[in-house]
Amino acid sequence: MEPTRPMLMPGLALLGLQELRAKWGWFLALGICLVILGTIAIGSSCVTTLVSMVLVGWLLIIGGTMEALSAFACKSWGGFFIDLLTGILYGVVGCLILAHPAETGIALTLLIAVSLIFSGIFRIATAVIIRFPHWGWLLLHGVVNLFLGISIVKQWPLSGLWVIGLFIGIDMLMNGWSLVMLGLTARRIPAVQ
């Protein structure tokens, strides 16, 4: 007796899979690039943190300028002052970030740590109180978040210089490996006749 294969919704089996198969090399190459960039970001997490803060600052300045210009382009609209004030606020915050990227990274790291602590406590409490199927995974997620948050706070403000860069690097690394695996799997998709 032949083993059963999982049933797919009609048409789902063909939806983009042949294109994915044809372009598997692109996914593999992109994944390898992201793995390399993620490794570099992890290795130079302080620089990555500062560069990301500078990027955020410039994005806010550009967005604020566009928002203010939009306000003046539609002066008679009732939201003129809201658009103008939003644009000014974005611009001011962007300039402050550019003037103090390290301090911004330190402040954001504290917010990240507090968020991890509270989300960890919430996940632990939810897992223990509700005990739904596979609640252990939520409990583990909560414990890891709580541990990470406390670890960051214990090393703060020094952790503010490297945590954001490390998180960016880890995200790029994990995304890269996912794309590498997708590319290798896509290569083995059988061709449709």
Helices and strands as residue ranges (DSSP letters): H 17-22, H 24-43, H 45-73, H 80-99, H 101-130, H 135-154, G 158-161, H 163-187
